[in-house]
Amino acid sequence: PEVFRPATGGEIGPVSGGGVTINVAVDGGAPALLRSEAQIAQMLARAVSLGARRM
């Protein structure tokens, strides 16, 4: 587990912007998912990057 130890007293607050939900639908079962793994990872990375810019 992580431990947060600030050097001085402070406050931890929520990051503005709220949560993000990304739904991925894959038809064709496990073999199709394995073939598409790199493409899905690239799409998710792009979605996260675009979301981070909007914060």
mmCIF file of the N, C-alpha and C atoms, coordinates in Angstrom:
data_MODEL
# 
_entry.id   MODEL 
# 
loop_
_atom_site.group_PDB 
_atom_site.id 
_atom_site.type_symbol 
_atom_site.label_atom_id 
_atom_site.label_alt_id 
_atom_site.label_comp_id 
_atom_site.label_asym_id 
_atom_site.label_entity_id 
_atom_site.label_seq_id 
_atom_site.pdbx_PDB_ins_code 
_atom_site.Cartn_x 
_atom_site.Cartn_y 
_atom_site.Cartn_z 
_atom_site.occupancy 
_atom_site.B_iso_or_equiv 
_atom_site.pdbx_formal_charge 
_atom_site.auth_seq_id 
_atom_site.auth_comp_id 
_atom_site.auth_asym_id 
_atom_site.auth_atom_id 
_atom_site.pdbx_PDB_model_num 
ATOM 1   N N  . PRO A 1 1  ? 0.818   -1.208  0.000   1.00 0.00 ? 1  PRO A N  1 
ATOM 2   C CA . PRO A 1 1  ? 0.000   0.000   0.000   1.00 0.00 ? 1  PRO A CA 1 
ATOM 3   C C  . PRO A 1 1  ? 0.850   1.254   0.000   1.00 0.00 ? 1  PRO A C  1 
ATOM 4   N N  . GLU A 1 2  ? 0.284   2.310   -0.503  1.00 0.00 ? 2  GLU A N  1 
ATOM 5   C CA . GLU A 1 2  ? 0.984   3.585   -0.548  1.00 0.00 ? 2  GLU A CA 1 
ATOM 6   C C  . GLU A 1 2  ? 0.735   4.366   0.739   1.00 0.00 ? 2  GLU A C  1 
ATOM 7   N N  . VAL A 1 3  ? 1.720   5.174   1.114   1.00 0.00 ? 3  VAL A N  1 
ATOM 8   C CA . VAL A 1 3  ? 1.602   6.006   2.304   1.00 0.00 ? 3  VAL A CA 1 
ATOM 9   C C  . VAL A 1 3  ? 1.860   7.439   1.892   1.00 0.00 ? 3  VAL A C  1 
ATOM 10  N N  . PHE A 1 4  ? 0.992   8.346   2.302   1.00 0.00 ? 4  PHE A N  1 
ATOM 11  C CA . PHE A 1 4  ? 1.165   9.763   2.000   1.00 0.00 ? 4  PHE A CA 1 
ATOM 12  C C  . PHE A 1 4  ? 1.660   10.454  3.253   1.00 0.00 ? 4  PHE A C  1 
ATOM 13  N N  . ARG A 1 5  ? 2.881   11.001  3.179   1.00 0.00 ? 5  ARG A N  1 
ATOM 14  C CA . ARG A 1 5  ? 3.477   11.675  4.330   1.00 0.00 ? 5  ARG A CA 1 
ATOM 15  C C  . ARG A 1 5  ? 3.945   13.063  3.903   1.00 0.00 ? 5  ARG A C  1 
ATOM 16  N N  . PRO A 1 6  ? 3.094   14.068  4.008   1.00 0.00 ? 6  PRO A N  1 
ATOM 17  C CA . PRO A 1 6  ? 3.534   15.412  3.617   1.00 0.00 ? 6  PRO A CA 1 
ATOM 18  C C  . PRO A 1 6  ? 4.542   15.973  4.615   1.00 0.00 ? 6  PRO A C  1 
ATOM 19  N N  . ALA A 1 7  ? 5.406   16.837  4.137   1.00 0.00 ? 7  ALA A N  1 
ATOM 20  C CA . ALA A 1 7  ? 6.400   17.467  5.002   1.00 0.00 ? 7  ALA A CA 1 
ATOM 21  C C  . ALA A 1 7  ? 5.741   18.437  5.976   1.00 0.00 ? 7  ALA A C  1 
ATOM 22  N N  . THR A 1 8  ? 4.613   19.024  5.585   1.00 0.00 ? 8  THR A N  1 
ATOM 23  C CA . THR A 1 8  ? 3.869   19.939  6.445   1.00 0.00 ? 8  THR A CA 1 
ATOM 24  C C  . THR A 1 8  ? 2.402   19.529  6.440   1.00 0.00 ? 8  THR A C  1 
ATOM 25  N N  . GLY A 1 9  ? 1.631   20.101  7.356   1.00 0.00 ? 9  GLY A N  1 
ATOM 26  C CA . GLY A 1 9  ? 0.202   19.820  7.394   1.00 0.00 ? 9  GLY A CA 1 
ATOM 27  C C  . GLY A 1 9  ? -0.453  20.282  6.106   1.00 0.00 ? 9  GLY A C  1 
ATOM 28  N N  . GLY A 1 10 ? -1.476  19.593  5.689   1.00 0.00 ? 10 GLY A N  1 
ATOM 29  C CA . GLY A 1 10 ? -2.116  19.982  4.443   1.00 0.00 ? 10 GLY A CA 1 
ATOM 30  C C  . GLY A 1 10 ? -3.480  19.359  4.301   1.00 0.00 ? 10 GLY A C  1 
ATOM 31  N N  . GLU A 1 11 ? -3.947  19.364  3.103   1.00 0.00 ? 11 GLU A N  1 
ATOM 32  C CA . GLU A 1 11 ? -5.279  18.869  2.817   1.00 0.00 ? 11 GLU A CA 1 
ATOM 33  C C  . GLU A 1 11 ? -5.246  18.083  1.511   1.00 0.00 ? 11 GLU A C  1 
ATOM 34  N N  . ILE A 1 12 ? -5.978  17.000  1.469   1.00 0.00 ? 12 ILE A N  1 
ATOM 35  C CA . ILE A 1 12 ? -6.086  16.209  0.251   1.00 0.00 ? 12 ILE A CA 1 
ATOM 36  C C  . ILE A 1 12 ? -7.517  16.340  -0.235  1.00 0.00 ? 12 ILE A C  1 
ATOM 37  N N  . GLY A 1 13 ? -7.689  16.799  -1.459  1.00 0.00 ? 13 GLY A N  1 
ATOM 38  C CA . GLY A 1 13 ? -9.024  16.993  -2.005  1.00 0.00 ? 13 GLY A CA 1 
ATOM 39  C C  . GLY A 1 13 ? -9.198  16.224  -3.302  1.00 0.00 ? 13 GLY A C  1 
ATOM 40  N N  . PRO A 1 14 ? -10.439 16.086  -3.735  1.00 0.00 ? 14 PRO A N  1 
ATOM 41  C CA . PRO A 1 14 ? -10.695 15.362  -4.978  1.00 0.00 ? 14 PRO A CA 1 
ATOM 42  C C  . PRO A 1 14 ? -10.221 16.154  -6.192  1.00 0.00 ? 14 PRO A C  1 
ATOM 43  N N  . VAL A 1 15 ? -9.859  15.439  -7.226  1.00 0.00 ? 15 VAL A N  1 
ATOM 44  C CA . VAL A 1 15 ? -9.475  16.060  -8.488  1.00 0.00 ? 15 VAL A CA 1 
ATOM 45  C C  . VAL A 1 15 ? -10.757 16.449  -9.209  1.00 0.00 ? 15 VAL A C  1 
ATOM 46  N N  . SER A 1 16 ? -10.791 17.647  -9.747  1.00 0.00 ? 16 SER A N  1 
ATOM 47  C CA . SER A 1 16 ? -11.998 18.070  -10.451 1.00 0.00 ? 16 SER A CA 1 
ATOM 48  C C  . SER A 1 16 ? -12.158 17.286  -11.746 1.00 0.00 ? 16 SER A C  1 
ATOM 49  N N  . GLY A 1 17 ? -13.362 17.214  -12.227 1.00 0.00 ? 17 GLY A N  1 
ATOM 50  C CA . GLY A 1 17 ? -13.603 16.548  -13.501 1.00 0.00 ? 17 GLY A CA 1 
ATOM 51  C C  . GLY A 1 17 ? -14.402 15.274  -13.378 1.00 0.00 ? 17 GLY A C  1 
ATOM 52  N N  . GLY A 1 18 ? -14.400 14.634  -12.236 1.00 0.00 ? 18 GLY A N  1 
ATOM 53  C CA . GLY A 1 18 ? -15.183 13.416  -12.069 1.00 0.00 ? 18 GLY A CA 1 
ATOM 54  C C  . GLY A 1 18 ? -14.567 12.221  -12.748 1.00 0.00 ? 18 GLY A C  1 
ATOM 55  N N  . GLY A 1 19 ? -15.310 11.143  -12.775 1.00 0.00 ? 19 GLY A N  1 
ATOM 56  C CA . GLY A 1 19 ? -14.821 9.902   -13.352 1.00 0.00 ? 19 GLY A CA 1 
ATOM 57  C C  . GLY A 1 19 ? -15.080 9.801   -14.842 1.00 0.00 ? 19 GLY A C  1 
ATOM 58  N N  . VAL A 1 20 ? -14.455 8.826   -15.432 1.00 0.00 ? 20 VAL A N  1 
ATOM 59  C CA . VAL A 1 20 ? -14.612 8.566   -16.860 1.00 0.00 ? 20 VAL A CA 1 
ATOM 60  C C  . VAL A 1 20 ? -14.970 7.103   -17.031 1.00 0.00 ? 20 VAL A C  1 
ATOM 61  N N  . THR A 1 21 ? -15.957 6.831   -17.859 1.00 0.00 ? 21 THR A N  1 
ATOM 62  C CA . THR A 1 21 ? -16.339 5.463   -18.166 1.00 0.00 ? 21 THR A CA 1 
ATOM 63  C C  . THR A 1 21 ? -16.055 5.187   -19.630 1.00 0.00 ? 21 THR A C  1 
ATOM 64  N N  . ILE A 1 22 ? -15.328 4.103   -19.891 1.00 0.00 ? 22 ILE A N  1 
ATOM 65  C CA . ILE A 1 22 ? -15.033 3.688   -21.263 1.00 0.00 ? 22 ILE A CA 1 
ATOM 66  C C  . ILE A 1 22 ? -15.548 2.269   -21.419 1.00 0.00 ? 22 ILE A C  1 
ATOM 67  N N  . ASN A 1 23 ? -16.451 2.071   -22.359 1.00 0.00 ? 23 ASN A N  1 
ATOM 68  C CA . ASN A 1 23 ? -16.998 0.746   -22.640 1.00 0.00 ? 23 ASN A CA 1 
ATOM 69  C C  . ASN A 1 23 ? -16.390 0.210   -23.928 1.00 0.00 ? 23 ASN A C  1 
ATOM 70  N N  . VAL A 1 24 ? -15.947 -1.031  -23.896 1.00 0.00 ? 24 VAL A N  1 
ATOM 71  C CA . VAL A 1 24 ? -15.374 -1.687  -25.069 1.00 0.00 ? 24 VAL A CA 1 
ATOM 72  C C  . VAL A 1 24 ? -16.164 -2.958  -25.321 1.00 0.00 ? 24 VAL A C  1 
ATOM 73  N N  . ALA A 1 25 ? -16.726 -3.081  -26.523 1.00 0.00 ? 25 ALA A N  1 
ATOM 74  C CA . ALA A 1 25 ? -17.472 -4.284  -26.896 1.00 0.00 ? 25 ALA A CA 1 
ATOM 75  C C  . ALA A 1 25 ? -16.671 -5.050  -27.941 1.00 0.00 ? 25 ALA A C  1 
ATOM 76  N N  . VAL A 1 26 ? -16.437 -6.325  -27.687 1.00 0.00 ? 26 VAL A N  1 
ATOM 77  C CA . VAL A 1 26 ? -15.672 -7.164  -28.611 1.00 0.00 ? 26 VAL A CA 1 
ATOM 78  C C  . VAL A 1 26 ? -16.536 -8.360  -28.979 1.00 0.00 ? 26 VAL A C  1 
ATOM 79  N N  . ASP A 1 27 ? -16.819 -8.512  -30.258 1.00 0.00 ? 27 ASP A N  1 
ATOM 80  C CA . ASP A 1 27 ? -17.580 -9.660  -30.750 1.00 0.00 ? 27 ASP A CA 1 
ATOM 81  C C  . ASP A 1 27 ? -16.611 -10.694 -31.304 1.00 0.00 ? 27 ASP A C  1 
ATOM 82  N N  . GLY A 1 28 ? -16.902 -11.945 -31.110 1.00 0.00 ? 28 GLY A N  1 
ATOM 83  C CA . GLY A 1 28 ? -16.075 -12.989 -31.697 1.00 0.00 ? 28 GLY A CA 1 
ATOM 84  C C  . GLY A 1 28 ? -15.355 -13.850 -30.689 1.00 0.00 ? 28 GLY A C  1 
ATOM 85  N N  . GLY A 1 29 ? -15.526 -13.574 -29.401 1.00 0.00 ? 29 GLY A N  1 
ATOM 86  C CA . GLY A 1 29 ? -14.924 -14.422 -28.387 1.00 0.00 ? 29 GLY A CA 1 
ATOM 87  C C  . GLY A 1 29 ? -13.463 -14.121 -28.120 1.00 0.00 ? 29 GLY A C  1 
ATOM 88  N N  . ALA A 1 30 ? -12.843 -15.017 -27.374 1.00 0.00 ? 30 ALA A N  1 
ATOM 89  C CA . ALA A 1 30 ? -11.459 -14.842 -26.926 1.00 0.00 ? 30 ALA A CA 1 
ATOM 90  C C  . ALA A 1 30 ? -10.457 -14.717 -28.071 1.00 0.00 ? 30 ALA A C  1 
ATOM 91  N N  . PRO A 1 31 ? -10.553 -15.528 -29.147 1.00 0.00 ? 31 PRO A N  1 
ATOM 92  C CA . PRO A 1 31 ? -9.575  -15.388 -30.231 1.00 0.00 ? 31 PRO A CA 1 
ATOM 93  C C  . PRO A 1 31 ? -9.582  -13.988 -30.854 1.00 0.00 ? 31 PRO A C  1 
ATOM 94  N N  . ALA A 1 32 ? -10.775 -13.427 -31.045 1.00 0.00 ? 32 ALA A N  1 
ATOM 95  C CA . ALA A 1 32 ? -10.863 -12.080 -31.616 1.00 0.00 ? 32 ALA A CA 1 
ATOM 96  C C  . ALA A 1 32 ? -10.280 -11.053 -30.662 1.00 0.00 ? 32 ALA A C  1 
ATOM 97  N N  . LEU A 1 33 ? -10.522 -11.242 -29.367 1.00 0.00 ? 33 LEU A N  1 
ATOM 98  C CA . LEU A 1 33 ? -9.976  -10.325 -28.373 1.00 0.00 ? 33 LEU A CA 1 
ATOM 99  C C  . LEU A 1 33 ? -8.452  -10.353 -28.389 1.00 0.00 ? 33 LEU A C  1 
ATOM 100 N N  . LEU A 1 34 ? -7.876  -11.531 -28.470 1.00 0.00 ? 34 LEU A N  1 
ATOM 101 C CA . LEU A 1 34 ? -6.413  -11.647 -28.510 1.00 0.00 ? 34 LEU A CA 1 
ATOM 102 C C  . LEU A 1 34 ? -5.834  -11.009 -29.763 1.00 0.00 ? 34 LEU A C  1 
ATOM 103 N N  . ARG A 1 35 ? -6.504  -11.179 -30.899 1.00 0.00 ? 35 ARG A N  1 
ATOM 104 C CA . ARG A 1 35 ? -6.025  -10.566 -32.142 1.00 0.00 ? 35 ARG A CA 1 
ATOM 105 C C  . ARG A 1 35 ? -6.121  -9.047  -32.084 1.00 0.00 ? 35 ARG A C  1 
ATOM 106 N N  . SER A 1 36 ? -7.084  -8.532  -31.343 1.00 0.00 ? 36 SER A N  1 
ATOM 107 C CA . SER A 1 36 ? -7.335  -7.090  -31.295 1.00 0.00 ? 36 SER A CA 1 
ATOM 108 C C  . SER A 1 36 ? -6.669  -6.405  -30.106 1.00 0.00 ? 36 SER A C  1 
ATOM 109 N N  . GLU A 1 37 ? -5.920  -7.140  -29.319 1.00 0.00 ? 37 GLU A N  1 
ATOM 110 C CA . GLU A 1 37 ? -5.366  -6.612  -28.069 1.00 0.00 ? 37 GLU A CA 1 
ATOM 111 C C  . GLU A 1 37 ? -4.574  -5.320  -28.265 1.00 0.00 ? 37 GLU A C  1 
ATOM 112 N N  . ALA A 1 38 ? -3.687  -5.266  -29.238 1.00 0.00 ? 38 ALA A N  1 
ATOM 113 C CA . ALA A 1 38 ? -2.862  -4.072  -29.459 1.00 0.00 ? 38 ALA A CA 1 
ATOM 114 C C  . ALA A 1 38 ? -3.721  -2.883  -29.878 1.00 0.00 ? 38 ALA A C  1 
ATOM 115 N N  . GLN A 1 39 ? -4.696  -3.125  -30.737 1.00 0.00 ? 39 GLN A N  1 
ATOM 116 C CA . GLN A 1 39 ? -5.571  -2.050  -31.193 1.00 0.00 ? 39 GLN A CA 1 
ATOM 117 C C  . GLN A 1 39 ? -6.421  -1.516  -30.039 1.00 0.00 ? 39 GLN A C  1 
ATOM 118 N N  . ILE A 1 40 ? -6.924  -2.404  -29.204 1.00 0.00 ? 40 ILE A N  1 
ATOM 119 C CA . ILE A 1 40 ? -7.731  -1.984  -28.059 1.00 0.00 ? 40 ILE A CA 1 
ATOM 120 C C  . ILE A 1 40 ? -6.882  -1.170  -27.085 1.00 0.00 ? 40 ILE A C  1 
ATOM 121 N N  . ALA A 1 41 ? -5.665  -1.616  -26.827 1.00 0.00 ? 41 ALA A N  1 
ATOM 122 C CA . ALA A 1 41 ? -4.770  -0.885  -25.923 1.00 0.00 ? 41 ALA A CA 1 
ATOM 123 C C  . ALA A 1 41 ? -4.479  0.510   -26.463 1.00 0.00 ? 41 ALA A C  1 
ATOM 124 N N  . GLN A 1 42 ? -4.270  0.622   -27.768 1.00 0.00 ? 42 GLN A N  1 
ATOM 125 C CA . GLN A 1 42 ? -4.003  1.919   -28.383 1.00 0.00 ? 42 GLN A CA 1 
ATOM 126 C C  . GLN A 1 42 ? -5.226  2.835   -28.267 1.00 0.00 ? 42 GLN A C  1 
ATOM 127 N N  . MET A 1 43 ? -6.416  2.283   -28.487 1.00 0.00 ? 43 MET A N  1 
ATOM 128 C CA . MET A 1 43 ? -7.642  3.074   -28.376 1.00 0.00 ? 43 MET A CA 1 
ATOM 129 C C  . MET A 1 43 ? -7.854  3.568   -26.946 1.00 0.00 ? 43 MET A C  1 
ATOM 130 N N  . LEU A 1 44 ? -7.594  2.708   -25.966 1.00 0.00 ? 44 LEU A N  1 
ATOM 131 C CA . LEU A 1 44 ? -7.747  3.106   -24.566 1.00 0.00 ? 44 LEU A CA 1 
ATOM 132 C C  . LEU A 1 44 ? -6.733  4.181   -24.180 1.00 0.00 ? 44 LEU A C  1 
ATOM 133 N N  . ALA A 1 45 ? -5.496  4.030   -24.635 1.00 0.00 ? 45 ALA A N  1 
ATOM 134 C CA . ALA A 1 45 ? -4.462  5.025   -24.335 1.00 0.00 ? 45 ALA A CA 1 
ATOM 135 C C  . ALA A 1 45 ? -4.840  6.382   -24.923 1.00 0.00 ? 45 ALA A C  1 
ATOM 136 N N  . ARG A 1 46 ? -5.390  6.375   -26.128 1.00 0.00 ? 46 ARG A N  1 
ATOM 137 C CA . ARG A 1 46 ? -5.814  7.626   -26.762 1.00 0.00 ? 46 ARG A CA 1 
ATOM 138 C C  . ARG A 1 46 ? -6.972  8.254   -25.992 1.00 0.00 ? 46 ARG A C  1 
ATOM 139 N N  . ALA A 1 47 ? -7.928  7.444   -25.566 1.00 0.00 ? 47 ALA A N  1 
ATOM 140 C CA . ALA A 1 47 ? -9.070  7.961   -24.808 1.00 0.00 ? 47 ALA A CA 1 
ATOM 141 C C  . ALA A 1 47 ? -8.615  8.576   -23.486 1.00 0.00 ? 47 ALA A C  1 
ATOM 142 N N  . VAL A 1 48 ? -7.681  7.927   -22.811 1.00 0.00 ? 48 VAL A N  1 
ATOM 143 C CA . VAL A 1 48 ? -7.159  8.453   -21.546 1.00 0.00 ? 48 VAL A CA 1 
ATOM 144 C C  . VAL A 1 48 ? -6.417  9.760   -21.787 1.00 0.00 ? 48 VAL A C  1 
ATOM 145 N N  . SER A 1 49 ? -5.625  9.816   -22.846 1.00 0.00 ? 49 SER A N  1 
ATOM 146 C CA . SER A 1 49 ? -4.878  11.023  -23.171 1.00 0.00 ? 49 SER A CA 1 
ATOM 147 C C  . SER A 1 49 ? -5.816  12.190  -23.468 1.00 0.00 ? 49 SER A C  1 
ATOM 148 N N  . LEU A 1 50 ? -6.847  11.939  -24.264 1.00 0.00 ? 50 LEU A N  1 
ATOM 149 C CA . LEU A 1 50 ? -7.813  12.994  -24.580 1.00 0.00 ? 50 LEU A CA 1 
ATOM 150 C C  . LEU A 1 50 ? -8.551  13.442  -23.324 1.00 0.00 ? 50 LEU A C  1 
ATOM 151 N N  . GLY A 1 51 ? -8.906  12.497  -22.465 1.00 0.00 ? 51 GLY A N  1 
ATOM 152 C CA . GLY A 1 51 ? -9.588  12.843  -21.224 1.00 0.00 ? 51 GLY A CA 1 
ATOM 153 C C  . GLY A 1 51 ? -8.710  13.670  -20.300 1.00 0.00 ? 51 GLY A C  1 
ATOM 154 N N  . ALA A 1 52 ? -7.425  13.355  -20.239 1.00 0.00 ? 52 ALA A N  1 
ATOM 155 C CA . ALA A 1 52 ? -6.502  14.090  -19.371 1.00 0.00 ? 52 ALA A CA 1 
ATOM 156 C C  . ALA A 1 52 ? -6.352  15.535  -19.833 1.00 0.00 ? 52 ALA A C  1 
ATOM 157 N N  . ARG A 1 53 ? -6.423  15.771  -21.121 1.00 0.00 ? 53 ARG A N  1 
ATOM 158 C CA . ARG A 1 53 ? -6.294  17.139  -21.641 1.00 0.00 ? 53 ARG A CA 1 
ATOM 159 C C  . ARG A 1 53 ? -7.489  18.002  -21.268 1.00 0.00 ? 53 ARG A C  1 
ATOM 160 N N  . ARG A 1 54 ? -8.626  17.376  -21.035 1.00 0.00 ? 54 ARG A N  1 
ATOM 161 C CA . ARG A 1 54 ? -9.850  18.128  -20.730 1.00 0.00 ? 54 ARG A CA 1 
ATOM 162 C C  . ARG A 1 54 ? -9.991  18.441  -19.251 1.00 0.00 ? 54 ARG A C  1 
ATOM 163 N N  . MET A 1 55 ? -9.053  17.980  -18.418 1.00 0.00 ? 55 MET A N  1 
ATOM 164 C CA . MET A 1 55 ? -9.153  18.218  -16.972 1.00 0.00 ? 55 MET A CA 1 
ATOM 165 C C  . MET A 1 55 ? -8.705  19.613  -16.633 1.00 0.00 ? 55 MET A C  1 
# 
